[in-house]
Amino acid sequence: MADTPKDEINVIREDLNKLRQDVSDLTHTLKDIAADRADGVRKQAKAGVADARERLRQQANQAGQQGREYYDAFEKQVGERPLSSILVSFGIGFALAKLFEMGGRR
């Protein structure tokens, strides 16, 4: 049974249409995969930012608490020994004044 050229052209045309449809389906599938991966990356980035924000908040709270503890200890120390605190403050101020004075003479 011999195929006519017209029959062969129709077969080729059908094959091309099938190939065109397969390429279109593959393109849609690849777009869907890329969108899914982008969503996954976006979700991971949001989770990472949320975790970093929470750690930063905890560290800021801890630093604030330590600062309050140091201030309370300093205030207690000054309250227990006011004269010593005044003398130490005067000595530190005097020493800094001399250092700045020496630095200006260069």
Secondary structure in CASP SS format (residue, H / E / C, confidence):
PFRMAT SS
TARGET T0000
AUTHOR 0000-0000-0000
METHOD secondary structure of the structure
MODEL  1
M C 1.00
A C 1.00
D C 1.00
T C 1.00
P H 1.00
K H 1.00
D H 1.00
E H 1.00
I H 1.00
N H 1.00
V H 1.00
I H 1.00
R H 1.00
E H 1.00
D H 1.00
L H 1.00
N H 1.00
K H 1.00
L H 1.00
R H 1.00
Q H 1.00
D H 1.00
V H 1.00
S H 1.00
D H 1.00
L H 1.00
T H 1.00
H H 1.00
T H 1.00
L H 1.00
K H 1.00
D H 1.00
I H 1.00
A H 1.00
A H 1.00
D H 1.00
R H 1.00
A H 1.00
D H 1.00
G H 1.00
V H 1.00
R H 1.00
K H 1.00
Q H 1.00
A H 1.00
K H 1.00
A H 1.00
G H 1.00
V H 1.00
A H 1.00
D H 1.00
A H 1.00
R H 1.00
E H 1.00
R H 1.00
L H 1.00
R H 1.00
Q H 1.00
Q H 1.00
A H 1.00
N H 1.00
Q H 1.00
A H 1.00
G H 1.00
Q H 1.00
Q H 1.00
G H 1.00
R H 1.00
E H 1.00
Y H 1.00
Y H 1.00
D H 1.00
A H 1.00
F H 1.00
E H 1.00
K H 1.00
Q H 1.00
V H 1.00
G H 1.00
E H 1.00
R C 1.00
P H 1.00
L H 1.00
S H 1.00
S H 1.00
I H 1.00
L H 1.00
V H 1.00
S H 1.00
F H 1.00
G H 1.00
I H 1.00
G H 1.00
F H 1.00
A H 1.00
L H 1.00
A H 1.00
K H 1.00
L H 1.00
F H 1.00
E H 1.00
M H 1.00
G H 1.00
G H 1.00
R C 1.00
R C 1.00
END
